[in-house]
Amino acid sequence: MSMQSHLSELQKRHEALEQQIAEALIHPSIDDLTLRELKRRKLFVKDQITRLQQAESVH
């Protein structure tokens, strides 16, 4: 997988997590632990995106 396609895949995953978080905030049945886990995963993906973008700009 090329770096660009990997970056694109991570961005899609980030958007999907963003959507899940937005939906979870609408539904009060979602517990805080689930919401916290979604946010943690979103932040992890965002960090991966940032690292790849920085590595791409170096090369």
mmCIF file of the N, C-alpha and C atoms, coordinates in Angstrom:
data_MODEL
# 
_entry.id   MODEL 
# 
loop_
_atom_site.group_PDB 
_atom_site.id 
_atom_site.type_symbol 
_atom_site.label_atom_id 
_atom_site.label_alt_id 
_atom_site.label_comp_id 
_atom_site.label_asym_id 
_atom_site.label_entity_id 
_atom_site.label_seq_id 
_atom_site.pdbx_PDB_ins_code 
_atom_site.Cartn_x 
_atom_site.Cartn_y 
_atom_site.Cartn_z 
_atom_site.occupancy 
_atom_site.B_iso_or_equiv 
_atom_site.pdbx_formal_charge 
_atom_site.auth_seq_id 
_atom_site.auth_comp_id 
_atom_site.auth_asym_id 
_atom_site.auth_atom_id 
_atom_site.pdbx_PDB_model_num 
ATOM 1   N N  . MET A 1 1  ? 0.849   -1.172 0.000  1.00 0.00 ? 1  MET A N  1 
ATOM 2   C CA . MET A 1 1  ? 0.000   0.000  0.000  1.00 0.00 ? 1  MET A CA 1 
ATOM 3   C C  . MET A 1 1  ? 0.893   1.232  0.000  1.00 0.00 ? 1  MET A C  1 
ATOM 4   N N  . SER A 1 2  ? 0.636   2.142  -0.911 1.00 0.00 ? 2  SER A N  1 
ATOM 5   C CA . SER A 1 2  ? 1.450   3.353  -0.968 1.00 0.00 ? 2  SER A CA 1 
ATOM 6   C C  . SER A 1 2  ? 1.100   4.274  0.200  1.00 0.00 ? 2  SER A C  1 
ATOM 7   N N  . MET A 1 3  ? 1.997   5.185  0.477  1.00 0.00 ? 3  MET A N  1 
ATOM 8   C CA . MET A 1 3  ? 1.789   6.094  1.588  1.00 0.00 ? 3  MET A CA 1 
ATOM 9   C C  . MET A 1 3  ? 0.531   6.949  1.363  1.00 0.00 ? 3  MET A C  1 
ATOM 10  N N  . GLN A 1 4  ? 0.314   7.366  0.127  1.00 0.00 ? 4  GLN A N  1 
ATOM 11  C CA . GLN A 1 4  ? -0.844  8.201  -0.183 1.00 0.00 ? 4  GLN A CA 1 
ATOM 12  C C  . GLN A 1 4  ? -2.153  7.434  0.002  1.00 0.00 ? 4  GLN A C  1 
ATOM 13  N N  . SER A 1 5  ? -2.189  6.183  -0.419 1.00 0.00 ? 5  SER A N  1 
ATOM 14  C CA . SER A 1 5  ? -3.417  5.400  -0.247 1.00 0.00 ? 5  SER A CA 1 
ATOM 15  C C  . SER A 1 5  ? -3.656  5.080  1.228  1.00 0.00 ? 5  SER A C  1 
ATOM 16  N N  . HIS A 1 6  ? -2.579  4.869  1.971  1.00 0.00 ? 6  HIS A N  1 
ATOM 17  C CA . HIS A 1 6  ? -2.700  4.630  3.414  1.00 0.00 ? 6  HIS A CA 1 
ATOM 18  C C  . HIS A 1 6  ? -3.244  5.891  4.103  1.00 0.00 ? 6  HIS A C  1 
ATOM 19  N N  . LEU A 1 7  ? -2.746  7.035  3.709  1.00 0.00 ? 7  LEU A N  1 
ATOM 20  C CA . LEU A 1 7  ? -3.206  8.311  4.252  1.00 0.00 ? 7  LEU A CA 1 
ATOM 21  C C  . LEU A 1 7  ? -4.683  8.521  3.939  1.00 0.00 ? 7  LEU A C  1 
ATOM 22  N N  . SER A 1 8  ? -5.073  8.206  2.735  1.00 0.00 ? 8  SER A N  1 
ATOM 23  C CA . SER A 1 8  ? -6.468  8.337  2.332  1.00 0.00 ? 8  SER A CA 1 
ATOM 24  C C  . SER A 1 8  ? -7.363  7.417  3.159  1.00 0.00 ? 8  SER A C  1 
ATOM 25  N N  . GLU A 1 9  ? -6.906  6.210  3.390  1.00 0.00 ? 9  GLU A N  1 
ATOM 26  C CA . GLU A 1 9  ? -7.670  5.250  4.188  1.00 0.00 ? 9  GLU A CA 1 
ATOM 27  C C  . GLU A 1 9  ? -7.814  5.737  5.632  1.00 0.00 ? 9  GLU A C  1 
ATOM 28  N N  . LEU A 1 10 ? -6.755  6.296  6.183  1.00 0.00 ? 10 LEU A N  1 
ATOM 29  C CA . LEU A 1 10 ? -6.819  6.833  7.543  1.00 0.00 ? 10 LEU A CA 1 
ATOM 30  C C  . LEU A 1 10 ? -7.786  8.010  7.623  1.00 0.00 ? 10 LEU A C  1 
ATOM 31  N N  . GLN A 1 11 ? -7.794  8.851  6.607  1.00 0.00 ? 11 GLN A N  1 
ATOM 32  C CA . GLN A 1 11 ? -8.702  9.990  6.597  1.00 0.00 ? 11 GLN A CA 1 
ATOM 33  C C  . GLN A 1 11 ? -10.159 9.530  6.530  1.00 0.00 ? 11 GLN A C  1 
ATOM 34  N N  . LYS A 1 12 ? -10.423 8.475  5.773  1.00 0.00 ? 12 LYS A N  1 
ATOM 35  C CA . LYS A 1 12 ? -11.776 7.916  5.718  1.00 0.00 ? 12 LYS A CA 1 
ATOM 36  C C  . LYS A 1 12 ? -12.178 7.358  7.086  1.00 0.00 ? 12 LYS A C  1 
ATOM 37  N N  . ARG A 1 13 ? -11.254 6.680  7.743  1.00 0.00 ? 13 ARG A N  1 
ATOM 38  C CA . ARG A 1 13 ? -11.529 6.117  9.067  1.00 0.00 ? 13 ARG A CA 1 
ATOM 39  C C  . ARG A 1 13 ? -11.795 7.240  10.071 1.00 0.00 ? 13 ARG A C  1 
ATOM 40  N N  . HIS A 1 14 ? -11.023 8.321  9.970  1.00 0.00 ? 14 HIS A N  1 
ATOM 41  C CA . HIS A 1 14 ? -11.200 9.479  10.855 1.00 0.00 ? 14 HIS A CA 1 
ATOM 42  C C  . HIS A 1 14 ? -12.589 10.091 10.665 1.00 0.00 ? 14 HIS A C  1 
ATOM 43  N N  . GLU A 1 15 ? -13.002 10.243 9.413  1.00 0.00 ? 15 GLU A N  1 
ATOM 44  C CA . GLU A 1 15 ? -14.328 10.793 9.118  1.00 0.00 ? 15 GLU A CA 1 
ATOM 45  C C  . GLU A 1 15 ? -15.431 9.873  9.651  1.00 0.00 ? 15 GLU A C  1 
ATOM 46  N N  . ALA A 1 16 ? -15.239 8.567  9.518  1.00 0.00 ? 16 ALA A N  1 
ATOM 47  C CA . ALA A 1 16 ? -16.235 7.615  10.006 1.00 0.00 ? 16 ALA A CA 1 
ATOM 48  C C  . ALA A 1 16 ? -16.356 7.700  11.532 1.00 0.00 ? 16 ALA A C  1 
ATOM 49  N N  . LEU A 1 17 ? -15.232 7.826  12.206 1.00 0.00 ? 17 LEU A N  1 
ATOM 50  C CA . LEU A 1 17 ? -15.262 7.965  13.663 1.00 0.00 ? 17 LEU A CA 1 
ATOM 51  C C  . LEU A 1 17 ? -15.923 9.274  14.068 1.00 0.00 ? 17 LEU A C  1 
ATOM 52  N N  . GLU A 1 18 ? -15.653 10.333 13.320 1.00 0.00 ? 18 GLU A N  1 
ATOM 53  C CA . GLU A 1 18 ? -16.294 11.622 13.571 1.00 0.00 ? 18 GLU A CA 1 
ATOM 54  C C  . GLU A 1 18 ? -17.815 11.486 13.482 1.00 0.00 ? 18 GLU A C  1 
ATOM 55  N N  . GLN A 1 19 ? -18.270 10.765 12.470 1.00 0.00 ? 19 GLN A N  1 
ATOM 56  C CA . GLN A 1 19 ? -19.701 10.538 12.279 1.00 0.00 ? 19 GLN A CA 1 
ATOM 57  C C  . GLN A 1 19 ? -20.277 9.711  13.428 1.00 0.00 ? 19 GLN A C  1 
ATOM 58  N N  . GLN A 1 20 ? -19.561 8.689  13.844 1.00 0.00 ? 20 GLN A N  1 
ATOM 59  C CA . GLN A 1 20 ? -20.024 7.854  14.958 1.00 0.00 ? 20 GLN A CA 1 
ATOM 60  C C  . GLN A 1 20 ? -20.144 8.668  16.241 1.00 0.00 ? 20 GLN A C  1 
ATOM 61  N N  . ILE A 1 21 ? -19.187 9.553  16.466 1.00 0.00 ? 21 ILE A N  1 
ATOM 62  C CA . ILE A 1 21 ? -19.219 10.395 17.663 1.00 0.00 ? 21 ILE A CA 1 
ATOM 63  C C  . ILE A 1 21 ? -20.413 11.338 17.601 1.00 0.00 ? 21 ILE A C  1 
ATOM 64  N N  . ALA A 1 22 ? -20.645 11.941 16.445 1.00 0.00 ? 22 ALA A N  1 
ATOM 65  C CA . ALA A 1 22 ? -21.785 12.844 16.284 1.00 0.00 ? 22 ALA A CA 1 
ATOM 66  C C  . ALA A 1 22 ? -23.098 12.109 16.553 1.00 0.00 ? 22 ALA A C  1 
ATOM 67  N N  . GLU A 1 23 ? -23.219 10.899 16.046 1.00 0.00 ? 23 GLU A N  1 
ATOM 68  C CA . GLU A 1 23 ? -24.423 10.101 16.276 1.00 0.00 ? 23 GLU A CA 1 
ATOM 69  C C  . GLU A 1 23 ? -24.555 9.702  17.749 1.00 0.00 ? 23 GLU A C  1 
ATOM 70  N N  . ALA A 1 24 ? -23.435 9.392  18.375 1.00 0.00 ? 24 ALA A N  1 
ATOM 71  C CA . ALA A 1 24 ? -23.463 9.002  19.784 1.00 0.00 ? 24 ALA A CA 1 
ATOM 72  C C  . ALA A 1 24 ? -23.904 10.168 20.660 1.00 0.00 ? 24 ALA A C  1 
ATOM 73  N N  . LEU A 1 25 ? -23.526 11.368 20.293 1.00 0.00 ? 25 LEU A N  1 
ATOM 74  C CA . LEU A 1 25 ? -23.914 12.537 21.079 1.00 0.00 ? 25 LEU A CA 1 
ATOM 75  C C  . LEU A 1 25 ? -25.414 12.810 20.968 1.00 0.00 ? 25 LEU A C  1 
ATOM 76  N N  . ILE A 1 26 ? -26.017 12.414 19.871 1.00 0.00 ? 26 ILE A N  1 
ATOM 77  C CA . ILE A 1 26 ? -27.448 12.608 19.661 1.00 0.00 ? 26 ILE A CA 1 
ATOM 78  C C  . ILE A 1 26 ? -28.255 11.629 20.506 1.00 0.00 ? 26 ILE A C  1 
ATOM 79  N N  . HIS A 1 27 ? -27.747 10.411 20.637 1.00 0.00 ? 27 HIS A N  1 
ATOM 80  C CA . HIS A 1 27 ? -28.459 9.349  21.345 1.00 0.00 ? 27 HIS A CA 1 
ATOM 81  C C  . HIS A 1 27 ? -28.003 9.281  22.798 1.00 0.00 ? 27 HIS A C  1 
ATOM 82  N N  . PRO A 1 28 ? -28.882 9.597  23.720 1.00 0.00 ? 28 PRO A N  1 
ATOM 83  C CA . PRO A 1 28 ? -28.484 9.579  25.137 1.00 0.00 ? 28 PRO A CA 1 
ATOM 84  C C  . PRO A 1 28 ? -28.237 8.169  25.683 1.00 0.00 ? 28 PRO A C  1 
ATOM 85  N N  . SER A 1 29 ? -28.574 7.151  24.910 1.00 0.00 ? 29 SER A N  1 
ATOM 86  C CA . SER A 1 29 ? -28.361 5.782  25.391 1.00 0.00 ? 29 SER A CA 1 
ATOM 87  C C  . SER A 1 29 ? -26.889 5.363  25.334 1.00 0.00 ? 29 SER A C  1 
ATOM 88  N N  . ILE A 1 30 ? -26.066 6.120  24.655 1.00 0.00 ? 30 ILE A N  1 
ATOM 89  C CA . ILE A 1 30 ? -24.628 5.817  24.566 1.00 0.00 ? 30 ILE A CA 1 
ATOM 90  C C  . ILE A 1 30 ? -23.957 6.250  25.872 1.00 0.00 ? 30 ILE A C  1 
ATOM 91  N N  . ASP A 1 31 ? -23.230 5.324  26.484 1.00 0.00 ? 31 ASP A N  1 
ATOM 92  C CA . ASP A 1 31 ? -22.582 5.647  27.753 1.00 0.00 ? 31 ASP A CA 1 
ATOM 93  C C  . ASP A 1 31 ? -21.283 6.414  27.520 1.00 0.00 ? 31 ASP A C  1 
ATOM 94  N N  . ASP A 1 32 ? -20.812 7.046  28.576 1.00 0.00 ? 32 ASP A N  1 
ATOM 95  C CA . ASP A 1 32 ? -19.606 7.871  28.501 1.00 0.00 ? 32 ASP A CA 1 
ATOM 96  C C  . ASP A 1 32 ? -18.375 7.069  28.114 1.00 0.00 ? 32 ASP A C  1 
ATOM 97  N N  . LEU A 1 33 ? -18.296 5.825  28.553 1.00 0.00 ? 33 LEU A N  1 
ATOM 98  C CA . LEU A 1 33 ? -17.142 4.988  28.242 1.00 0.00 ? 33 LEU A CA 1 
ATOM 99  C C  . LEU A 1 33 ? -17.044 4.726  26.739 1.00 0.00 ? 33 LEU A C  1 
ATOM 100 N N  . THR A 1 34 ? -18.171 4.448  26.104 1.00 0.00 ? 34 THR A N  1 
ATOM 101 C CA . THR A 1 34 ? -18.186 4.215  24.659 1.00 0.00 ? 34 THR A CA 1 
ATOM 102 C C  . THR A 1 34 ? -17.785 5.480  23.915 1.00 0.00 ? 34 THR A C  1 
ATOM 103 N N  . LEU A 1 35 ? -18.326 6.602  24.341 1.00 0.00 ? 35 LEU A N  1 
ATOM 104 C CA . LEU A 1 35 ? -17.997 7.883  23.707 1.00 0.00 ? 35 LEU A CA 1 
ATOM 105 C C  . LEU A 1 35 ? -16.508 8.200  23.872 1.00 0.00 ? 35 LEU A C  1 
ATOM 106 N N  . ARG A 1 36 ? -15.996 7.952  25.059 1.00 0.00 ? 36 ARG A N  1 
ATOM 107 C CA . ARG A 1 36 ? -14.575 8.197  25.319 1.00 0.00 ? 36 ARG A CA 1 
ATOM 108 C C  . ARG A 1 36 ? -13.691 7.312  24.432 1.00 0.00 ? 36 ARG A C  1 
ATOM 109 N N  . GLU A 1 37 ? -14.095 6.053  24.241 1.00 0.00 ? 37 GLU A N  1 
ATOM 110 C CA . GLU A 1 37 ? -13.336 5.128  23.392 1.00 0.00 ? 37 GLU A CA 1 
ATOM 111 C C  . GLU A 1 37 ? -13.346 5.595  21.935 1.00 0.00 ? 37 GLU A C  1 
ATOM 112 N N  . LEU A 1 38 ? -14.495 6.057  21.455 1.00 0.00 ? 38 LEU A N  1 
ATOM 113 C CA . LEU A 1 38 ? -14.572 6.574  20.083 1.00 0.00 ? 38 LEU A CA 1 
ATOM 114 C C  . LEU A 1 38 ? -13.649 7.779  19.904 1.00 0.00 ? 38 LEU A C  1 
ATOM 115 N N  . LYS A 1 39 ? -13.662 8.664  20.870 1.00 0.00 ? 39 LYS A N  1 
ATOM 116 C CA . LYS A 1 39 ? -12.806 9.856  20.793 1.00 0.00 ? 39 LYS A CA 1 
ATOM 117 C C  . LYS A 1 39 ? -11.327 9.473  20.854 1.00 0.00 ? 39 LYS A C  1 
ATOM 118 N N  . ARG A 1 40 ? -11.004 8.481  21.682 1.00 0.00 ? 40 ARG A N  1 
ATOM 119 C CA . ARG A 1 40 ? -9.613  8.024  21.781 1.00 0.00 ? 40 ARG A CA 1 
ATOM 120 C C  . ARG A 1 40 ? -9.143  7.441  20.456 1.00 0.00 ? 40 ARG A C  1 
ATOM 121 N N  . ARG A 1 41 ? -10.009 6.625  19.821 1.00 0.00 ? 41 ARG A N  1 
ATOM 122 C CA . ARG A 1 41 ? -9.659  6.040  18.521 1.00 0.00 ? 41 ARG A CA 1 
ATOM 123 C C  . ARG A 1 41 ? -9.515  7.124  17.455 1.00 0.00 ? 41 ARG A C  1 
ATOM 124 N N  . LYS A 1 42 ? -10.382 8.124  17.490 1.00 0.00 ? 42 LYS A N  1 
ATOM 125 C CA . LYS A 1 42 ? -10.300 9.222  16.523 1.00 0.00 ? 42 LYS A CA 1 
ATOM 126 C C  . LYS A 1 42 ? -8.978  9.976  16.685 1.00 0.00 ? 42 LYS A C  1 
ATOM 127 N N  . LEU A 1 43 ? -8.595  10.244 17.926 1.00 0.00 ? 43 LEU A N  1 
ATOM 128 C CA . LEU A 1 43 ? -7.336  10.937 18.187 1.00 0.00 ? 43 LEU A CA 1 
ATOM 129 C C  . LEU A 1 43 ? -6.141  10.104 17.730 1.00 0.00 ? 43 LEU A C  1 
ATOM 130 N N  . PHE A 1 44 ? -6.187  8.804  17.957 1.00 0.00 ? 44 PHE A N  1 
ATOM 131 C CA . PHE A 1 44 ? -5.117  7.916  17.517 1.00 0.00 ? 44 PHE A CA 1 
ATOM 132 C C  . PHE A 1 44 ? -4.961  7.964  15.992 1.00 0.00 ? 44 PHE A C  1 
ATOM 133 N N  . VAL A 1 45 ? -6.086  7.910  15.283 1.00 0.00 ? 45 VAL A N  1 
ATOM 134 C CA . VAL A 1 45 ? -6.048  7.973  13.818 1.00 0.00 ? 45 VAL A CA 1 
ATOM 135 C C  . VAL A 1 45 ? -5.521  9.330  13.366 1.00 0.00 ? 45 VAL A C  1 
ATOM 136 N N  . LYS A 1 46 ? -5.943  10.401 14.030 1.00 0.00 ? 46 LYS A N  1 
ATOM 137 C CA . LYS A 1 46 ? -5.470  11.744 13.689 1.00 0.00 ? 46 LYS A CA 1 
ATOM 138 C C  . LYS A 1 46 ? -3.958  11.840 13.874 1.00 0.00 ? 46 LYS A C  1 
ATOM 139 N N  . ASP A 1 47 ? -3.444  11.245 14.940 1.00 0.00 ? 47 ASP A N  1 
ATOM 140 C CA . ASP A 1 47 ? -1.997  11.233 15.169 1.00 0.00 ? 47 ASP A CA 1 
ATOM 141 C C  . ASP A 1 47 ? -1.265  10.474 14.060 1.00 0.00 ? 47 ASP A C  1 
ATOM 142 N N  . GLN A 1 48 ? -1.838  9.356  13.623 1.00 0.00 ? 48 GLN A N  1 
ATOM 143 C CA . GLN A 1 48 ? -1.240  8.602  12.522 1.00 0.00 ? 48 GLN A CA 1 
ATOM 144 C C  . GLN A 1 48 ? -1.214  9.437  11.241 1.00 0.00 ? 48 GLN A C  1 
ATOM 145 N N  . ILE A 1 49 ? -2.298  10.135 10.975 1.00 0.00 ? 49 ILE A N  1 
ATOM 146 C CA . ILE A 1 49 ? -2.377  10.997 9.783  1.00 0.00 ? 49 ILE A CA 1 
ATOM 147 C C  . ILE A 1 49 ? -1.294  12.064 9.848  1.00 0.00 ? 49 ILE A C  1 
ATOM 148 N N  . THR A 1 50 ? -1.162  12.693 10.990 1.00 0.00 ? 50 THR A N  1 
ATOM 149 C CA . THR A 1 50 ? -0.160  13.757 11.162 1.00 0.00 ? 50 THR A CA 1 
ATOM 150 C C  . THR A 1 50 ? 1.248   13.220 10.945 1.00 0.00 ? 50 THR A C  1 
ATOM 151 N N  . ARG A 1 51 ? 1.543   12.055 11.517 1.00 0.00 ? 51 ARG A N  1 
ATOM 152 C CA . ARG A 1 51 ? 2.881   11.460 11.337 1.00 0.00 ? 51 ARG A CA 1 
ATOM 153 C C  . ARG A 1 51 ? 3.168   11.139 9.870  1.00 0.00 ? 51 ARG A C  1 
ATOM 154 N N  . LEU A 1 52 ? 2.173   10.592 9.185  1.00 0.00 ? 52 LEU A N  1 
ATOM 155 C CA . LEU A 1 52 ? 2.364   10.276 7.765  1.00 0.00 ? 52 LEU A CA 1 
ATOM 156 C C  . LEU A 1 52 ? 2.567   11.542 6.937  1.00 0.00 ? 52 LEU A C  1 
ATOM 157 N N  . GLN A 1 53 ? 1.803   12.577 7.224  1.00 0.00 ? 53 GLN A N  1 
ATOM 158 C CA . GLN A 1 53 ? 1.946   13.813 6.485  1.00 0.00 ? 53 GLN A CA 1 
ATOM 159 C C  . GLN A 1 53 ? 3.313   14.436 6.718  1.00 0.00 ? 53 GLN A C  1 
ATOM 160 N N  . GLN A 1 54 ? 3.803   14.355 7.951  1.00 0.00 ? 54 GLN A N  1 
ATOM 161 C CA . GLN A 1 54 ? 5.127   14.887 8.249  1.00 0.00 ? 54 GLN A CA 1 
ATOM 162 C C  . GLN A 1 54 ? 6.209   14.059 7.555  1.00 0.00 ? 54 GLN A C  1 
ATOM 163 N N  . ALA A 1 55 ? 6.052   12.747 7.548  1.00 0.00 ? 55 ALA A N  1 
ATOM 164 C CA . ALA A 1 55 ? 7.035   11.884 6.886  1.00 0.00 ? 55 ALA A CA 1 
ATOM 165 C C  . ALA A 1 55 ? 7.025   12.129 5.385  1.00 0.00 ? 55 ALA A C  1 
ATOM 166 N N  . GLU A 1 56 ? 5.834   12.372 4.838  1.00 0.00 ? 56 GLU A N  1 
ATOM 167 C CA . GLU A 1 56 ? 5.714   12.634 3.396  1.00 0.00 ? 56 GLU A CA 1 
ATOM 168 C C  . GLU A 1 56 ? 6.382   13.939 3.016  1.00 0.00 ? 56 GLU A C  1 
ATOM 169 N N  . SER A 1 57 ? 6.283   14.947 3.880  1.00 0.00 ? 57 SER A N  1 
ATOM 170 C CA . SER A 1 57 ? 6.882   16.234 3.566  1.00 0.00 ? 57 SER A CA 1 
ATOM 171 C C  . SER A 1 57 ? 8.410   16.200 3.673  1.00 0.00 ? 57 SER A C  1 
ATOM 172 N N  . VAL A 1 58 ? 8.934   15.258 4.476  1.00 0.00 ? 58 VAL A N  1 
ATOM 173 C CA . VAL A 1 58 ? 10.378  15.098 4.610  1.00 0.00 ? 58 VAL A CA 1 
ATOM 174 C C  . VAL A 1 58 ? 10.961  14.443 3.357  1.00 0.00 ? 58 VAL A C  1 
ATOM 175 N N  . HIS A 1 59 ? 10.233  13.473 2.808  1.00 0.00 ? 59 HIS A N  1 
ATOM 176 C CA . HIS A 1 59 ? 10.715  12.755 1.645  1.00 0.00 ? 59 HIS A CA 1 
ATOM 177 C C  . HIS A 1 59 ? 10.384  13.551 0.461  1.00 0.00 ? 59 HIS A C  1 
# 
